[in-house]
Amino acid sequence: MNLHKLYYKEYYTGVNFRPLIDGGEISPTTILEKNSQLCSKGLLYRIEKNDMVSHSLPLSIAYPGLVTGVGINHEGKIEGEFKLGVHFDWTYGMPIVYGSSVKGVLRNAFIAKVEKGKITKYEDYYLKKITKEEWEPEAIEILFNSIFEGKDYDGKDQEGKIKWKNKSIYDRDIFFDAVIIKADPKGRILCSDSITPHGDNPLKNPIPITFLKIAPGCQLEFRFKLTDTIINGVPFTATQKLALFKEILTTVGVGAKTNVGYGQLKST
């Protein structure tokens, strides 16, 4: 079953919208059947690694689960429907976390301060945890540009400013989509959840919003093509990068609503 097709193409197929046009309510029967299909077991289709993947990192999704793609519109004003979007792989229909999102989470962990759109201070917290050593700001800047900007250190100009040279595309670190490789203990990859926003009035009776999430207990595999980075003549290896990424991801999580506990990850 292609879940992308079911959720975004076939979800409202068979629903009679006439009562809504006439000011009435739509029967939720068809929608509830689709919800049951989306949350059933045995739907996992493993997306195999491509030949470019050099390193992978499987992590388990902690309770209450992982949500991604909530900004995608998905609502027909029908009782019982899932109202928030989900990111699915277009071809295989499996829920994914885009590689660009993974890169963004890791990149932000390196940044301590930004002024007028420029990074003025780098964060060394995770680097010190991994290497057990102090890091100079310049060394962090070199590593940051190597991993996230595709640039290598190329000496300094007469004013003492660092010069950069662009890496070949074949030598850059690449962040692939993170994919589900194992279902939860019940055999599911998706399950339902609800939030009850109060808005500006804490005394107002909230209307629950039901949505899909990747089930806690699933395993999410992060995939990369990683290379060594030379810093002051010493290599920061691809293996060290993977350990660094693991430390960041298991600390800050991925996806939406991480501030209320979603998207937290732990070692398998």
C-alpha positions as CSV (number, residue, x, y, z in Angstrom):
1,M,0.0,0.0,0.0
2,N,1.3,3.4,-1.0
3,L,0.6,5.6,2.1
4,H,1.3,8.8,0.3
5,K,-1.3,8.0,-2.3
6,L,-3.8,6.8,0.3
7,Y,-3.4,9.9,2.5
8,Y,-3.2,12.6,-0.1
9,K,-5.0,11.2,-3.1
10,E,-7.6,8.6,-1.9
11,Y,-8.4,9.8,1.6
12,Y,-11.6,11.6,0.6
13,T,-12.6,9.2,-2.2
14,G,-16.1,8.0,-1.6
15,V,-17.0,10.8,0.8
16,N,-20.4,12.5,0.1
17,F,-19.7,16.2,0.6
18,R,-23.3,17.3,-0.2
19,P,-24.4,17.5,3.4
20,L,-21.5,19.9,4.1
21,I,-22.6,22.2,1.2
22,D,-26.2,22.1,2.6
23,G,-25.0,23.2,6.1
24,G,-25.2,19.7,7.6
25,E,-22.6,17.2,8.8
26,I,-20.8,14.5,6.8
27,S,-20.9,10.9,8.0
28,P,-17.4,9.9,9.2
29,T,-17.8,6.3,8.3
30,T,-15.6,6.3,5.1
31,I,-12.9,8.5,6.8
32,L,-12.7,6.2,9.9
33,E,-12.2,3.2,7.5
34,K,-9.2,5.1,5.9
35,N,-7.9,6.0,9.3
36,S,-7.9,2.3,10.2
37,Q,-6.0,1.4,7.1
38,L,-3.3,4.0,7.8
39,C,-2.8,2.8,11.3
40,S,-2.9,-1.0,10.5
41,K,0.1,-3.3,10.9
42,G,2.2,-4.9,8.2
43,L,2.6,-1.8,6.1
44,L,6.3,-1.3,6.3
45,Y,8.2,-1.2,3.0
46,R,11.9,-1.0,3.5
47,I,13.7,1.6,1.4
48,E,17.1,0.2,0.6
49,K,20.3,2.2,0.8
50,N,21.7,3.7,-2.4
51,D,25.3,3.1,-3.3
52,M,26.4,6.6,-2.1
53,V,25.5,5.9,1.6
54,S,28.7,5.3,3.5
55,H,27.4,5.6,7.1
56,S,24.0,4.9,8.7
57,L,22.7,5.5,12.2
58,P,19.6,3.5,13.4
59,L,17.8,5.2,16.3
60,S,14.6,4.2,18.1
61,I,11.7,6.7,18.3
62,A,10.7,7.4,21.9
63,Y,7.2,8.0,23.3
64,P,5.0,9.8,22.3
65,G,6.3,9.4,18.7
66,L,7.5,11.6,15.8
67,V,5.6,14.1,13.8
68,T,6.8,15.6,10.5
69,G,5.1,17.5,7.7
70,V,2.4,19.1,10.0
71,G,2.4,22.2,7.9
72,I,1.1,20.4,4.8
73,N,-2.6,21.2,4.4
74,H,-4.9,18.2,5.1
75,E,-8.5,19.0,6.1
76,G,-12.0,18.4,4.8
77,K,-13.9,19.6,7.9
78,I,-15.1,16.0,8.6
79,E,-15.5,14.5,12.0
80,G,-12.8,12.0,12.8
81,E,-10.4,13.0,10.0
82,F,-6.6,13.4,10.5
83,K,-6.1,17.2,10.1
84,L,-2.3,17.6,9.8
85,G,0.0,16.6,7.1
86,V,2.7,14.0,7.0
87,H,5.9,13.8,5.0
88,F,5.9,10.6,2.8
89,D,8.4,9.5,0.2
90,W,6.8,10.3,-3.1
91,T,7.9,7.0,-4.8
92,Y,7.6,4.4,-2.0
93,G,4.9,6.1,0.1
94,M,6.7,5.6,3.4
95,P,7.0,8.3,6.1
96,I,10.4,10.0,6.0
97,V,12.4,12.8,7.5
98,Y,13.9,14.8,4.7
99,G,17.7,14.9,4.5
100,S,17.5,18.8,4.5
101,S,15.7,18.7,7.8
102,V,18.3,16.3,9.3
103,K,21.0,18.7,8.1
104,G,19.2,21.7,9.6
105,V,19.0,20.1,13.0
106,L,22.7,19.2,13.0
107,R,23.7,22.5,11.6
108,N,21.8,24.5,14.3
109,A,23.6,22.6,17.0
110,F,26.9,24.2,15.9
111,I,25.6,27.7,16.1
112,A,25.7,29.7,19.4
113,K,25.0,33.2,18.2
114,V,23.9,35.0,15.0
115,E,24.1,38.7,14.5
116,K,22.8,40.5,11.4
117,G,22.4,37.1,9.6
118,K,26.0,36.1,10.3
119,I,27.3,33.5,12.7
120,T,29.4,35.3,15.3
121,K,29.9,32.4,17.8
122,Y,30.1,28.7,17.4
123,E,28.8,26.1,19.9
124,D,31.4,23.5,21.1
125,Y,29.2,21.6,23.6
126,Y,28.7,18.5,21.5
127,L,32.3,18.5,20.1
128,K,33.8,18.5,23.6
129,K,31.5,15.6,24.7
130,I,32.7,13.5,21.8
131,T,36.4,14.4,21.7
132,K,36.9,15.2,25.4
133,E,39.0,18.2,24.3
134,E,38.6,21.9,24.2
135,W,37.9,23.4,20.7
136,E,39.1,26.7,19.4
137,P,36.5,28.8,17.6
138,E,38.6,28.7,14.3
139,A,38.7,24.9,14.4
140,I,34.9,24.7,14.9
141,E,34.4,27.1,12.0
142,I,36.6,25.0,9.7
143,L,34.7,21.8,10.6
144,F,31.3,23.6,10.3
145,N,32.1,24.9,6.8
146,S,33.5,21.5,5.7
147,I,30.3,19.6,6.8
148,F,27.5,22.1,6.1
149,E,28.8,24.5,3.5
150,G,31.0,22.3,1.3
151,K,34.1,24.5,1.8
152,D,37.7,23.7,2.8
153,Y,40.1,25.8,4.6
154,D,42.5,27.5,2.1
155,G,44.8,29.6,4.3
156,K,44.5,33.2,5.3
157,D,44.7,36.5,3.5
158,Q,46.9,39.4,4.4
159,E,44.4,40.6,7.0
160,G,44.3,37.3,8.7
161,K,40.8,36.3,7.5
162,I,40.2,32.7,6.5
163,K,40.0,31.9,2.8
164,W,37.8,29.1,1.6
165,K,37.7,26.9,-1.4
166,N,34.7,24.9,-2.6
167,K,34.9,21.2,-2.3
168,S,34.2,18.9,-5.3
169,I,30.6,17.5,-5.1
170,Y,32.2,14.1,-4.8
171,D,34.1,15.1,-1.6
172,R,31.2,16.7,0.3
173,D,29.2,15.3,3.2
174,I,25.7,14.4,2.0
175,F,22.6,14.0,4.1
176,F,20.0,11.6,2.8
177,D,16.4,11.1,3.9
178,A,15.9,9.3,7.2
179,V,13.6,6.2,6.7
180,I,11.7,3.7,8.9
181,I,13.5,0.3,9.0
182,K,11.5,-1.4,11.7
183,A,7.9,-1.2,12.9
184,D,6.7,-0.7,16.5
185,P,6.1,-3.8,18.7
186,K,2.5,-3.9,17.3
187,G,3.7,-4.0,13.7
188,R,2.6,-0.5,13.0
189,I,4.5,2.4,11.5
190,L,1.7,5.0,12.0
191,C,-0.7,5.7,14.8
192,S,-3.1,8.4,15.8
193,D,-2.8,11.2,18.4
194,S,-4.6,14.3,19.4
195,I,-3.8,17.8,20.7
196,T,-6.2,20.1,22.4
197,P,-5.2,23.8,21.7
198,H,-6.8,26.3,24.1
199,G,-5.8,29.4,22.0
200,D,-5.7,32.7,23.8
201,N,-8.5,31.8,26.2
202,P,-7.3,29.1,28.8
203,L,-10.9,28.7,30.0
204,K,-12.3,27.9,26.5
205,N,-13.3,24.3,26.0
206,P,-10.7,23.0,23.4
207,I,-11.6,21.2,20.2
208,P,-9.2,18.2,19.8
209,I,-7.2,18.0,16.6
210,T,-6.5,14.4,15.6
211,F,-3.4,13.7,13.6
212,L,-1.1,11.0,12.4
213,K,2.3,10.3,13.9
214,I,5.1,7.8,13.4
215,A,4.6,5.3,16.1
216,P,6.9,5.2,19.1
217,G,9.0,2.1,19.1
218,C,9.7,2.3,15.3
219,Q,13.4,2.5,14.3
220,L,14.4,5.4,12.1
221,E,17.7,5.1,10.1
222,F,19.7,8.2,9.3
223,R,21.8,7.9,6.2
224,F,24.9,9.9,5.2
225,K,27.9,10.0,2.9
226,L,30.6,11.2,5.2
227,T,34.3,12.1,4.6
228,D,37.2,13.0,6.8
229,T,37.9,16.7,7.4
230,I,41.5,17.9,8.0
231,I,41.8,20.6,10.8
232,N,45.3,22.0,11.4
233,G,46.8,18.9,9.9
234,V,44.7,16.5,12.1
235,P,41.8,14.5,10.6
236,F,38.3,14.7,12.1
237,T,37.2,11.4,10.7
238,A,33.9,10.3,9.2
239,T,33.4,8.0,12.1
240,Q,33.8,10.8,14.6
241,K,31.2,12.8,12.6
242,L,28.8,10.0,12.9
243,A,29.3,9.8,16.7
244,L,28.8,13.6,16.8
245,F,25.6,13.4,14.8
246,K,24.3,10.7,17.1
247,E,25.0,12.8,20.2
248,I,23.1,15.7,18.7
249,L,20.1,13.8,17.4
250,T,19.6,11.8,20.7
251,T,19.7,15.1,22.6
252,V,17.6,17.5,20.5
253,G,15.4,15.1,18.4
254,V,13.9,15.7,15.0
255,G,10.6,16.7,13.5
256,A,7.9,19.0,14.8
257,K,6.7,19.6,18.4
258,T,10.0,18.6,19.9
259,N,9.4,21.2,22.6
260,V,6.5,19.0,24.0
261,G,8.3,15.7,23.7
262,Y,7.8,14.5,20.1
263,G,10.7,13.4,17.9
264,Q,12.9,12.2,20.7
265,L,15.4,9.5,19.8
266,K,17.4,6.9,21.6
267,S,20.0,4.3,20.8
268,T,18.7,1.0,19.5
